[in-house]
Amino acid sequence: MQPAPPRHPHERTLLATIFVLNAIEFLQAGMIAFGAGPIMGGIGATPEEFTIVTAVYAVVAIAAISKQRWLVERMGWRLFIQVSAALFVAGAAVCASSGSFPQFLLGRAVMGMGGAAFMTSARLMINLMPPSPRRFLGIKVFASALAIGNALAPWFASIAVAQDSWPAIFVLLSVLASLAALLAGFCLPSDPAPDAQRTEAHPLQLVVMLGGALLSLYALQRATYDFYADALPLVLAILTGSAALLYFARHQYEHASPLLVLNRLFKPRYLAGLGLFTLCYVVLGANNTMLPVLMQRALGFPWEVIGQVQATGLMAALPAFWIMATILPKFPSPKKFYVAGFASLAACGILLARLSGEAGLWTHVAPAIAAYGVFIILVMATTAIQTFVDLQRDELAFAHGQQLKNMLSQFGLAAGTAGAALSLQWRTSEHVAVLARQFGSSGAAFSEAVDQLGGQFAASHGAQSAQMAVATLAQQLNQQAAMLSALDYFGFLAVFAVAAGLLMAVQRVLR
């Protein structure tokens, strides 16, 4: 009889900590993205000001993730998680009580300082388990938290928004972070690393990196509002920020004792996985923008129903992962999962690109979102396993590789959000122009529609009935333009997914 594989003395508590930390990451990102409109109304912020919140949070997140290993070496795992959770709770409390934009901005910055490294920490905690097949159980818990957190985020946010209580989003996050801190006290080691094993701080290079990140992310976010009017300043900001980031990367690559050991990460498998991860986050950012546009602005459904549909659809990721986890030990080749994942994304795009104005959420949209959820878990979970194969025996490179991957995720989300918003602006303006020409104010169809609607409004609005009729027609025109723009986006998504699936079928790096 073979001896039982070694186990962590507090394995169940450790797994619970991993689950809660990773779930917080996807819950907070999904809930705040879903509830952005009501939050802006509550704090009196314009969309442009909310752009600043997004950019500042991302920059603070990148700083926190880049220093995660450095801090753990000096504080120990237990204190690091507890202090991070305390900062996250403090920031959430500031956000929940916010009545103004500056207060909310401060709260999100503090939340980023504490919570940005939760996902990185959760993944690295799996390596606290003794080397054995039981580490795969940690991977299962980690991926399950991703699927469940990503699915429940729109549902929880829709409940809070429907009850006109958006601060409840931050109350829930505070409770979960407090639970993570409590669990960490029972299962995580408290000893800091020996002085000889600690990485250097590189404060000046960190400032250069953060300056480049701020310029690039702010320009990406602002592009969603000002690109066509101020394209040159935005492009210059992105180029300057990118140059600063490239300088930081070169310095770290050549330094003997860097903050991030980039020279040990330049392996074909890791770089290919890093690019695929970033691409997945671009899709996440773009779809998080376009799905509410389709369901709320184009189809006209209320927030609460949208949240239920989106959560139900995304929950398909969980059974998809458990099926994958069953197949993986016997048939580990990743290509089948990549092809199936991108095929699911293509199915999502095709289903949504064929919608009409009479489409039902449960019968037409929910199956497409379920296919999207399958894509998320199959491609991202497979990439998580494949990317770090060559780094498994290099503990420092593995940790820094995780940090770099999660730093780039912030750029991917921002790029996806900006790209989707720019696409929406461009296609909406094109469709509005076409619809206006077809249904112009001098046409007989327009006059007939105004007279018909005016008659309906006459009893309740009297002399204002004609103005109400024109306003109603303008709203219908904008809704139709939003519908056509969303269909254009999802049609492009289907084409992209097919091309990506074919590329993953023939590539020879991640295999």
JOBELGI-V63625 format. One line per field, one symbol per residue. ss: DSSP state (h for helix, s for strand, l for the rest). Layout:
ss->???
//
This chain:
ss->llllllllllhhhhhhhhhhhhhhhhhhhhhhhhlhhhhhhhhlllhhhhhhhhhhhhhhhhhhhhlhhhhhhhhlhhhhhhhhhhhhhhhhhhhhllllhhhhhhhhhhhhhhhllhhhhhhhhhhhllllllhhhhhhhhhhhhhhhhhhhhhhhhhhhhlllllhhhhhhhhhhhhhhhhhhhhlllllllhhhlllllhhhhhhhhhhhhhhhhhhhhhhhhllllhhhhhhhhhhhhhhhhhhhhhhhhlllllllhhhlllhhhhhhhhhhhhhhhhhhhhhhhhhhhhhhhllllhhhhhhhhhhhhlhhhhhhhhhhhhhllllllhhhhhhhhhhhhhhhhhhhlllllllhhhhhhhhhhhhhhhhhhhhhhhhhhhlhhhlllhhhhhhhhhhhhhhhhhhhhhhhhhhhhhhhhhhhhhhhhhhhhlllllhhhhhhhhhhhhhhhhhhhhhhhhhhhhhhhhhhhhhhhhhhhhhhhhhhhhhhhhhhhhhhhlllll
//
